[in-house]
Amino acid sequence: MTTTTATAKKTLPAWLILSDSSATILLAKPAEFNGVKVDRVTLREPTIRDLRTAEKVHPNDKEAQEFHLFASLAECSPDDFEGLTLRNYNRIQGGYFRLVREDEDAA
């Protein structure tokens, strides 16, 4: 483990479990996904296809693109994100951005 990676792991918030291919976000308050109350959401690592699909489905709406992308990565409906508290949504955004950034950016 490099110093940069060790430093990055130390600075992760307690609500985030990060691996090479996914981010598991512990929610501040349980939420409903796919009709089930959960206390965590896992996002898989996105592909270019995921990004392009979200842009194609919602060409002029960045917020809808993000909902579509996150729903694809979490394997749920974009509507599931509509019911989230802002605190939970901020955690999901934070988990996503930490998942996709390079190690050098994490320090």
C-alpha distances in whole Angstrom, upper triangle without the diagonal:
4,7,8,6,6,10,11,10,12,15,16,19,20,22,19,17,15,14,14,17,19,19,21,23,25,28,30,33,34,35,37,35,37,40,38,36,33,30,27,27,24,24,23,21,24,26,28,31,30,30,33,35,35,36,39,40,40,41,42,40,36,36,38,35,32,34,34,31,29,32,31,27,29,31,34,37,37,39,37,35,39,39,36,36,34,32,31,31,29,26,26,26,23,21,22,21,18,18,19,17,15,11,13,16,14,14
4,5,5,6,9,10,11,12,14,16,20,21,23,20,19,16,16,15,19,20,20,23,24,26,30,31,34,35,36,38,37,39,41,39,38,34,32,29,28,26,25,24,22,25,26,28,31,30,30,33,35,35,36,39,40,40,40,41,39,36,36,37,35,32,34,35,31,30,33,32,28,30,33,35,38,37,40,38,36,39,40,36,36,34,32,31,31,29,26,26,26,23,21,22,21,17,18,19,16,13,10,11,14,12,11
4,5,5,6,8,10,11,12,15,18,20,22,20,19,17,17,17,21,22,21,23,24,26,29,30,34,35,36,38,37,40,42,40,38,35,32,29,29,27,26,25,24,26,28,30,33,32,31,34,37,36,37,40,41,40,41,41,39,36,36,38,35,32,34,35,32,30,34,33,30,31,34,36,39,38,40,38,36,39,39,36,35,33,31,30,30,28,25,26,26,22,21,23,21,17,18,19,17,14,11,10,13,11,9
4,5,5,6,9,10,11,13,16,19,21,18,17,15,15,15,19,19,19,21,22,24,27,28,32,33,34,36,35,37,40,38,36,33,30,27,26,24,23,23,21,23,25,26,30,29,28,31,33,32,33,36,37,37,37,37,36,32,32,34,32,29,31,32,29,27,31,30,27,28,31,34,36,35,37,35,33,36,36,33,33,31,28,28,27,25,23,23,22,19,18,19,17,14,15,16,13,11,7,7,9,7,6
4,5,5,6,9,10,11,15,17,18,15,14,12,12,12,15,16,16,18,19,22,25,26,29,30,31,33,32,34,37,35,33,30,27,24,24,21,21,20,18,21,23,25,28,27,26,30,31,31,32,35,36,35,36,37,35,31,31,33,30,27,29,30,27,25,28,28,24,25,29,31,33,33,35,33,31,34,34,31,31,29,27,26,26,23,21,21,21,18,16,17,16,12,13,14,12,10,6,8,10,8,8
4,5,5,6,9,10,14,15,18,15,14,13,13,14,18,18,17,19,20,21,25,26,29,30,32,34,33,35,38,35,34,30,27,24,24,22,22,22,21,24,26,28,31,30,29,33,34,33,35,38,39,38,39,39,37,34,33,35,33,30,31,32,29,27,30,30,26,27,30,32,35,34,37,34,32,35,35,32,31,30,27,26,27,24,22,22,22,19,18,19,18,15,16,17,15,14,10,11,13,10,9
4,5,5,6,9,12,14,17,15,15,14,15,16,19,19,18,19,20,21,24,25,28,30,31,34,33,36,38,36,34,30,27,24,24,23,23,23,22,24,27,28,31,30,29,33,34,33,34,37,38,37,38,38,36,32,32,34,32,29,30,32,29,27,30,30,27,27,31,33,35,34,36,34,31,34,34,31,30,28,25,25,25,22,20,22,21,17,17,19,17,14,16,17,15,13,10,10,11,8,6
4,5,5,7,10,13,15,12,12,11,12,13,16,16,14,16,17,18,21,22,26,27,28,30,29,32,34,32,31,27,24,22,21,20,19,19,18,21,23,25,28,26,25,29,31,29,30,34,34,34,34,35,32,29,28,30,28,25,27,28,25,23,26,26,23,24,27,29,31,30,32,30,28,31,31,27,27,25,22,22,22,19,17,18,17,14,13,15,13,10,12,14,11,11,8,9,9,5,5
4,5,5,9,10,13,10,10,9,10,12,15,14,13,14,15,16,19,21,24,25,27,29,28,31,33,30,29,25,22,19,19,18,18,18,18,21,23,26,28,27,26,30,31,30,31,35,35,34,35,36,34,30,29,31,29,26,27,28,25,23,26,26,22,23,26,28,30,30,32,29,27,30,30,27,26,25,22,21,22,19,17,18,18,14,13,15,15,11,12,15,13,13,10,12,12,9,9
4,6,8,10,13,11,12,12,14,16,19,18,16,16,16,17,20,20,24,26,27,30,30,33,34,32,30,26,23,21,21,20,21,22,21,24,27,29,32,30,29,33,34,33,34,37,38,37,38,38,35,32,31,33,31,28,29,31,28,25,28,29,25,25,29,30,33,32,34,31,29,32,31,27,27,25,22,22,23,20,17,19,19,16,15,18,17,13,15,18,16,16,13,14,14,10,10
4,6,9,11,10,12,12,14,16,19,17,15,16,15,16,18,19,22,24,26,29,28,31,33,31,29,25,22,20,20,19,20,21,20,23,26,28,30,28,27,31,32,30,32,35,35,34,35,35,32,29,28,30,29,25,26,28,26,23,26,27,24,24,28,29,31,30,31,29,26,29,29,25,24,22,19,19,20,17,15,17,16,13,13,15,14,11,14,16,14,15,12,13,12,9,8
4,6,8,7,8,8,12,14,16,14,11,12,11,12,15,16,19,21,22,25,24,28,29,27,25,22,18,16,16,16,16,18,17,20,23,25,28,25,25,29,30,28,29,33,33,32,33,33,30,27,25,27,26,22,23,25,23,20,23,24,20,20,24,25,27,26,28,25,23,26,26,22,21,20,17,16,17,14,12,13,14,10,9,13,12,9,11,14,13,14,12,14,13,9,10
4,5,6,9,10,14,17,18,15,12,11,10,10,12,12,16,18,20,23,23,26,27,25,23,19,16,14,15,15,16,18,19,21,25,27,29,26,26,29,30,28,30,33,32,31,33,33,30,26,24,26,26,22,22,25,23,20,22,24,21,20,24,24,26,25,26,24,21,24,23,19,18,17,14,13,15,12,9,12,13,10,9,13,13,11,13,16,16,17,16,18,16,12,13
4,6,8,11,14,18,19,16,12,11,9,8,11,11,14,16,18,21,22,25,26,24,21,17,14,13,14,15,17,19,20,23,26,29,31,28,28,32,32,29,32,35,34,33,35,35,32,28,26,28,28,24,24,26,24,21,23,24,21,20,23,24,26,26,27,23,22,24,23,19,18,18,14,14,16,14,11,13,15,12,11,15,16,13,15,18,18,20,19,21,19,16,17
4,7,10,14,17,17,14,10,8,6,5,7,8,11,13,15,18,18,21,23,20,17,14,11,9,11,12,14,16,18,20,24,27,28,25,25,29,29,26,29,32,31,30,32,32,29,26,23,25,24,21,20,23,21,17,19,21,18,16,20,20,22,22,23,20,18,21,19,16,15,15,12,10,12,11,8,10,12,10,9,13,14,12,14,17,18,20,19,22,20,17,18
4,6,10,13,13,10,7,6,5,6,9,11,14,15,16,19,18,21,23,21,19,15,12,10,10,10,11,13,14,17,21,24,25,22,22,26,26,24,27,30,29,28,30,31,28,24,23,24,23,19,19,21,19,16,18,19,16,15,18,19,22,21,23,20,18,21,20,17,17,16,13,12,13,12,8,9,11,9,7,10,12,9,10,14,15,17,16,19,17,14,16
4,7,10,11,8,6,5,7,8,12,14,17,17,18,20,19,22,24,21,19,16,13,10,10,9,11,12,13,16,20,23,24,22,23,26,26,25,28,30,30,30,32,32,29,26,25,26,24,21,21,22,20,17,18,19,15,15,18,19,22,22,24,21,20,23,23,20,20,20,17,15,16,15,11,12,14,11,8,11,13,10,10,14,15,16,15,19,17,14,17
4,7,8,6,5,6,9,11,14,17,20,20,20,22,20,23,25,23,22,18,16,13,12,10,10,10,11,14,17,20,22,20,20,24,25,23,26,28,28,28,30,31,28,25,24,25,23,20,20,21,18,16,18,18,14,14,18,20,23,22,25,22,21,24,24,21,22,21,19,17,17,16,13,12,13,11,8,10,11,8,7,11,12,13,12,16,15,12,15
4,5,5,6,8,12,14,17,20,23,22,23,24,22,24,26,24,24,20,19,15,14,11,10,10,9,13,16,19,21,19,20,24,24,24,26,28,29,29,31,32,30,27,26,26,24,21,22,22,19,17,19,18,14,15,18,20,23,24,26,24,23,26,27,24,25,24,22,20,20,19,16,15,16,14,11,12,13,10,8,11,12,13,12,16,16,14,16
4,6,8,11,14,17,20,23,26,25,25,26,24,25,28,27,26,23,22,18,16,13,11,9,8,12,13,17,19,17,19,22,23,23,25,27,28,28,29,31,29,26,26,26,24,21,22,22,18,17,19,18,14,16,18,21,24,24,27,25,24,28,28,26,27,26,25,22,22,21,18,17,17,16,12,12,13,11,8,9,11,11,11,14,15,13,16
4,7,10,13,17,19,23,25,24,23,24,21,22,25,24,24,21,20,16,14,10,9,6,5,9,11,14,16,14,16,19,20,20,22,24,25,25,27,29,27,24,24,24,21,19,20,19,16,14,16,14,11,13,15,18,21,21,24,22,22,25,26,24,26,25,24,21,20,20,18,15,16,15,12,11,13,11,8,9,12,13,13,17,17,16,19
4,7,10,13,16,19,21,20,19,20,18,19,22,21,21,17,16,13,10,7,5,4,5,9,12,15,17,14,16,19,20,19,22,24,24,24,26,28,25,23,22,22,20,17,17,17,14,12,14,13,9,10,13,15,18,19,21,19,18,22,23,20,22,22,20,17,17,17,14,12,13,13,9,9,11,10,7,9,12,14,14,18,17,16,19
4,6,10,12,16,18,17,17,18,16,19,21,19,19,15,14,10,8,6,5,7,8,11,14,17,19,16,17,21,21,19,22,25,24,24,26,27,25,22,20,21,19,16,16,17,14,11,14,14,10,10,13,15,18,18,20,18,16,20,20,18,19,18,17,14,14,14,11,9,11,10,6,7,10,8,6,10,12,14,15,18,17,14,18
4,7,9,13,15,14,14,16,14,17,19,17,16,12,10,7,6,4,6,9,11,14,17,21,21,18,20,23,23,21,24,27,26,26,28,29,26,23,21,22,21,17,17,18,16,12,14,15,11,10,13,15,17,18,20,17,16,19,19,16,17,17,15,12,13,13,10,9,11,11,7,9,12,11,10,13,15,18,18,21,20,17,20
4,6,9,11,11,12,14,13,16,18,16,14,11,9,5,5,6,8,11,13,16,19,22,23,20,20,24,24,21,24,27,26,25,28,28,25,22,20,21,20,16,16,18,16,12,14,15,13,11,14,15,17,17,18,15,14,17,16,13,14,14,12,9,10,10,7,6,10,9,6,9,12,11,11,14,16,19,19,22,20,17,20
4,7,9,9,11,13,13,17,18,15,13,9,6,4,7,9,11,15,17,19,23,26,27,23,24,28,27,25,27,30,29,28,31,31,27,25,22,23,23,19,18,20,19,15,16,18,16,13,16,16,19,19,19,16,15,18,16,13,13,14,11,9,11,12,8,9,12,12,10,13,15,14,15,18,20,22,22,25,23,20,22
4,5,6,8,11,12,16,16,14,11,8,5,5,7,11,13,16,19,21,24,27,27,24,24,28,27,24,27,29,28,27,30,29,26,23,20,21,22,18,17,19,19,15,16,18,16,14,17,16,17,17,17,14,12,15,13,10,10,11,8,6,9,10,7,8,12,12,11,14,16,16,17,20,21,24,24,27,25,22,24
4,7,9,13,15,18,18,16,13,11,8,9,11,14,16,20,22,24,28,30,30,27,27,30,30,27,29,32,30,29,32,31,27,25,22,23,24,20,19,22,21,18,19,22,20,17,20,19,20,19,19,16,14,16,14,10,9,10,7,6,10,10,8,11,14,13,13,16,18,18,19,22,23,26,26,28,26,23,25
4,6,10,13,16,16,14,10,9,7,9,12,15,18,21,24,25,29,31,31,28,28,31,30,27,30,32,30,29,32,31,28,26,22,23,24,21,19,22,22,18,19,22,20,17,20,18,19,19,18,14,13,15,12,9,8,11,9,7,11,13,11,13,16,16,16,18,21,21,22,25,26,29,29,32,29,27,29
4,7,10,13,12,10,6,5,4,8,10,14,16,20,23,24,28,30,30,26,27,30,29,26,29,31,29,28,31,31,28,26,23,23,24,21,18,21,21,17,17,20,19,15,17,15,17,17,16,12,12,14,11,9,10,13,12,9,12,14,13,13,17,17,17,19,22,22,22,25,27,30,30,33,30,28,30
4,7,10,9,8,5,6,7,8,9,13,15,19,22,22,26,28,28,24,25,28,26,23,26,28,25,25,28,28,25,23,20,19,21,18,15,18,18,15,14,17,17,13,15,12,13,13,12,9,9,11,8,7,8,12,12,9,11,14,13,12,15,17,16,18,21,22,21,24,26,30,30,33,30,28,31
4,7,6,5,4,6,9,10,10,13,15,19,22,22,25,28,26,23,24,27,24,22,25,27,24,24,27,28,24,23,20,19,20,18,15,17,18,15,13,16,16,12,13,10,11,12,10,7,9,10,8,8,11,14,15,12,13,16,15,14,17,19,18,19,22,23,23,25,28,31,32,35,32,30,33
4,5,5,6,7,10,10,9,11,13,15,19,19,22,24,23,20,21,24,21,19,23,24,21,22,25,26,23,22,19,17,18,16,13,14,15,12,10,12,13,9,9,6,8,10,9,6,8,11,9,10,13,16,16,13,13,16,15,13,16,19,17,17,21,22,21,23,26,29,30,33,31,29,32
4,6,8,10,13,13,11,13,14,16,20,20,22,25,23,20,22,24,21,19,23,24,21,22,25,27,24,23,20,18,19,18,15,14,16,14,10,12,13,10,9,6,7,10,10,7,11,13,12,13,17,19,20,16,16,20,19,16,19,22,20,20,23,24,23,25,28,31,32,35,33,32,35
4,7,9,13,14,13,16,18,20,23,24,26,28,27,23,25,27,24,23,26,27,24,24,28,29,26,26,23,21,22,21,17,18,19,17,14,16,17,14,12,9,10,13,11,9,12,13,12,13,16,20,20,17,18,21,20,18,21,24,22,22,26,27,26,28,31,34,35,38,36,34,38
4,6,10,11,12,14,17,19,23,23,26,29,28,24,26,29,26,24,28,29,26,27,30,31,28,27,24,23,24,22,18,19,20,17,15,17,17,13,13,11,12,15,13,10,13,15,13,13,16,19,19,16,17,21,19,18,21,23,21,22,25,26,25,27,30,33,34,37,35,33,36
4,7,9,11,14,17,20,23,24,27,30,29,25,27,30,28,26,29,30,28,28,31,32,28,27,24,23,24,22,19,20,21,18,16,18,18,14,15,13,14,16,14,11,13,14,12,12,14,17,17,14,15,18,17,16,20,21,20,21,24,25,24,27,29,32,33,36,34,31,34
4,6,7,11,14,17,20,22,25,28,27,24,26,28,27,25,28,30,27,27,31,31,28,26,23,23,23,21,18,19,19,16,15,17,16,12,13,12,14,16,15,12,13,15,13,12,13,16,15,12,14,17,14,14,17,18,16,18,21,22,21,24,26,29,29,32,31,28,31
4,7,10,14,17,20,22,25,28,28,25,26,29,28,26,29,31,29,29,32,32,29,27,24,24,24,21,19,21,20,17,16,19,17,13,15,15,17,18,17,14,14,16,14,12,13,15,13,10,13,15,12,12,16,16,15,17,20,20,19,22,25,27,27,30,28,26,28
4,7,10,13,16,18,22,25,25,22,23,26,25,23,26,29,27,27,30,30,27,24,22,22,22,19,17,18,18,14,14,16,14,10,13,13,16,16,17,13,13,16,15,12,13,15,13,10,12,13,10,10,13,14,11,14,17,16,16,19,21,24,24,27,25,23,25
4,7,10,13,15,18,21,21,18,19,23,21,19,23,25,23,23,26,27,24,22,19,19,19,15,14,15,14,10,10,12,10,7,10,10,13,13,15,11,11,15,14,12,14,15,14,10,11,13,10,8,11,12,10,11,15,15,13,16,19,22,22,26,24,21,25
4,6,10,12,15,19,19,16,17,21,20,19,22,24,23,23,26,27,24,22,20,19,18,15,14,15,13,10,10,11,8,6,9,11,14,15,17,14,13,17,17,15,17,17,16,13,13,14,11,9,12,12,9,10,13,13,11,14,17,19,20,23,22,20,23
4,7,8,12,15,15,12,14,17,17,15,18,21,20,20,23,24,21,19,17,17,15,13,12,12,10,7,9,8,5,5,8,10,13,13,16,14,13,17,18,15,18,18,17,14,13,14,12,8,10,11,8,7,11,11,9,11,14,17,18,21,20,18,22
4,6,9,13,13,11,13,16,16,15,18,20,20,21,23,25,23,20,19,19,17,14,14,14,11,9,10,9,5,7,9,12,15,15,18,17,16,20,21,19,21,21,21,17,16,17,15,12,13,14,11,9,12,12,9,10,14,16,17,21,20,19,22
4,7,10,12,10,11,14,15,15,17,19,20,20,22,24,22,19,19,19,16,14,15,14,11,10,12,10,7,10,12,15,17,17,21,19,18,22,23,21,23,22,22,19,18,18,16,13,13,14,11,8,10,11,7,7,11,13,15,18,17,16,20
4,7,8,6,7,11,11,11,13,16,16,17,18,21,19,17,17,16,13,12,13,12,8,9,11,9,7,10,12,14,16,16,19,19,17,21,23,21,23,22,22,20,18,18,17,14,13,15,12,9,11,12,9,8,12,14,16,19,18,18,22
4,5,5,7,9,10,11,13,14,16,17,18,21,20,18,19,18,14,14,15,13,10,12,13,10,9,13,14,17,18,18,21,21,20,23,26,24,27,26,26,23,21,22,21,17,17,18,16,13,14,15,12,10,13,15,18,20,20,20,24
4,5,5,6,9,10,11,12,14,16,16,18,18,16,18,17,13,14,16,14,11,13,15,12,12,16,17,19,20,19,22,23,22,24,27,26,28,27,27,25,22,23,23,19,18,19,18,14,15,17,14,12,14,16,19,21,20,21,25
4,5,5,6,9,10,10,12,14,15,18,18,16,18,16,13,14,15,12,10,13,14,11,12,15,15,17,18,17,21,22,21,24,26,26,28,27,28,26,23,24,24,20,19,21,20,16,17,19,17,15,18,19,23,25,24,25,28
4,6,5,6,9,10,11,12,14,16,16,14,15,13,10,10,12,9,6,9,10,7,8,12,12,14,14,14,17,18,17,20,23,22,25,24,25,22,19,20,20,17,16,18,17,13,15,17,15,13,16,19,22,24,23,23,27
4,5,5,6,9,10,11,11,14,13,11,13,12,8,9,11,9,7,10,12,10,10,14,15,16,16,14,18,19,17,20,23,22,24,23,24,22,19,19,20,17,15,17,17,13,14,16,14,12,15,17,21,23,21,22,26
4,5,5,6,9,10,10,13,13,12,14,13,9,11,13,11,9,13,14,12,13,17,17,18,18,16,20,21,20,22,25,25,27,26,27,25,22,23,23,20,18,21,20,17,17,20,18,16,18,20,24,25,24,25,29
4,5,5,6,8,10,13,13,13,14,12,9,11,12,9,8,12,12,10,12,15,14,15,15,13,17,19,18,20,23,23,26,25,27,24,21,23,23,20,19,22,21,17,19,21,19,17,20,23,26,28,26,27,31
4,5,5,6,8,11,10,9,10,8,5,7,9,6,6,9,10,9,11,14,14,14,13,11,14,16,15,17,20,20,22,22,23,21,18,19,20,17,16,19,18,15,16,20,18,16,19,22,25,27,25,26,29
4,6,5,5,8,8,8,10,9,6,9,11,9,9,12,14,13,15,17,18,18,16,14,17,19,18,19,22,22,25,23,25,24,20,21,22,19,17,20,21,17,18,21,20,17,20,23,26,27,25,26,30
4,6,5,9,10,11,13,11,9,12,13,10,11,15,15,14,16,19,18,19,17,15,18,20,20,21,24,25,27,26,28,26,23,24,26,22,21,24,24,20,21,24,23,21,23,26,29,31,29,30,34
4,6,9,9,11,12,9,8,11,11,8,10,14,13,12,15,17,17,16,14,12,15,17,17,18,21,22,25,24,26,25,21,23,24,21,20,23,23,20,21,25,23,21,24,27,31,32,30,31,35
4,6,6,7,9,6,6,9,10,8,10,13,14,14,16,18,18,17,15,12,14,17,16,16,20,21,23,22,25,23,20,21,23,20,18,22,22,19,20,24,23,21,24,27,30,31,29,30,33
4,6,8,11,9,8,11,13,12,13,16,17,16,19,21,21,21,18,16,18,21,19,19,23,24,26,24,27,26,22,23,25,22,20,23,24,21,21,25,24,22,24,27,30,31,29,30,33
4,7,9,9,9,12,13,13,14,17,18,19,21,23,23,22,20,16,18,21,19,19,23,23,25,23,26,25,21,22,25,22,20,23,24,21,21,25,25,23,25,28,31,32,29,30,33
4,6,5,6,9,10,11,12,14,15,17,18,20,21,19,17,14,15,18,15,15,19,19,21,19,22,21,18,19,21,19,17,20,22,19,19,23,23,21,23,26,30,30,27,28,32
4,6,5,6,9,10,10,12,14,15,16,18,19,19,17,13,15,17,14,15,18,18,19,17,20,19,15,16,18,16,13,17,18,15,15,19,19,18,19,23,26,27,24,25,28
4,5,5,6,9,10,11,12,14,15,16,18,16,14,11,12,14,11,11,15,14,16,14,16,16,12,13,16,14,12,15,17,14,15,19,19,18,20,24,26,28,24,25,28
4,5,5,6,8,10,10,12,14,15,16,14,12,8,10,12,10,10,14,15,17,16,18,17,14,15,18,15,14,17,18,16,17,20,20,19,22,25,28,30,27,27,30
4,6,5,6,9,10,11,12,14,15,14,13,10,12,14,12,13,17,17,19,17,20,18,15,16,18,15,13,16,17,14,15,18,18,16,19,22,25,27,24,25,28
4,5,5,6,8,10,10,12,14,13,12,9,12,13,10,12,15,14,16,14,16,15,11,12,14,11,9,13,13,10,12,15,15,14,16,20,23,24,21,22,25
4,6,5,6,9,10,10,12,10,9,5,8,9,7,9,12,11,14,13,15,13,10,12,14,11,10,14,14,12,14,17,16,16,19,23,25,27,24,24,28
4,6,5,6,9,10,10,9,8,5,9,10,9,11,14,15,17,17,19,17,14,16,17,13,13,16,16,13,15,18,17,17,20,23,26,28,25,26,29
4,5,5,6,9,10,10,10,8,12,12,11,14,16,16,18,18,19,16,13,15,15,12,11,14,13,10,12,15,14,13,16,19,22,24,22,22,26
4,5,5,6,8,8,9,8,11,10,9,12,14,13,15,15,16,13,10,12,12,8,9,12,11,8,11,14,12,12,16,19,21,24,22,21,25
4,5,5,6,5,5,5,8,8,8,11,13,13,16,16,17,14,12,15,14,11,12,15,14,12,15,17,15,16,19,23,25,27,25,25,28
4,6,5,7,8,8,12,11,12,15,17,16,19,20,21,17,15,17,17,13,14,17,15,12,15,17,15,15,19,22,24,27,25,25,28
4,6,8,10,10,14,13,12,16,17,16,19,19,19,16,14,16,15,11,12,14,12,9,13,14,11,12,16,19,21,24,22,21,25
4,6,9,10,12,10,10,14,15,14,17,17,17,14,13,15,14,10,12,14,12,11,14,15,13,15,18,21,23,26,24,23,26
4,7,9,12,10,12,15,16,16,19,20,21,17,16,18,17,14,16,18,16,14,18,19,16,18,21,24,26,29,27,26,30
4,7,8,7,9,12,13,13,17,18,19,16,14,18,17,14,16,18,17,15,19,21,18,20,23,26,28,31,29,28,32
4,5,5,8,10,11,12,16,17,19,16,14,18,18,15,16,19,18,17,20,22,21,21,25,28,30,33,31,30,33
4,5,6,7,10,11,14,15,17,15,12,15,16,13,14,18,17,15,18,21,20,20,23,27,29,31,29,28,32
4,5,5,7,10,13,14,17,15,13,16,17,15,16,19,19,18,21,23,22,23,26,30,32,34,31,31,34
4,5,6,7,11,13,15,12,11,14,15,12,14,18,17,16,20,22,21,22,25,28,30,33,30,29,32
4,5,5,9,10,12,9,7,11,12,10,11,15,15,14,17,19,19,20,22,26,28,30,27,26,29
4,6,8,10,13,11,9,13,14,13,14,17,18,17,20,22,22,23,25,29,31,33,30,29,32
4,7,9,12,10,9,13,14,13,15,18,18,18,21,23,23,25,27,31,32,34,31,30,33
4,6,8,6,6,10,11,10,12,14,15,16,18,20,20,22,24,28,29,31,28,27,29
4,5,5,6,9,10,11,12,14,15,17,19,20,21,23,25,28,29,31,28,26,29
4,5,5,6,9,10,10,12,14,15,16,18,20,21,22,26,27,29,25,24,26
4,5,5,6,9,10,11,12,14,15,17,18,20,21,25,25,27,24,22,24
4,5,5,6,9,10,11,12,14,15,17,19,20,24,24,26,23,22,24
4,5,5,6,9,10,11,12,14,15,17,19,22,23,25,22,21,23
4,5,5,6,9,10,11,12,14,16,17,20,21,23,19,18,20
4,5,5,6,9,10,11,12,14,16,19,19,21,18,16,19
4,5,5,6,9,10,10,13,14,18,19,21,19,17,20
4,5,5,6,9,10,11,12,16,18,19,16,15,18
4,5,5,6,9,10,11,14,15,17,14,12,15
4,6,5,6,9,10,13,14,17,14,12,15
4,5,5,6,9,12,14,16,14,13,16
4,5,5,6,10,12,14,11,10,14
4,6,6,8,9,11,9,8,11
4,6,8,10,13,11,10,14
4,7,9,12,10,10,14
4,7,8,6,7,11
4,5,5,7,10
4,5,5,7
4,6,6
4,6
4
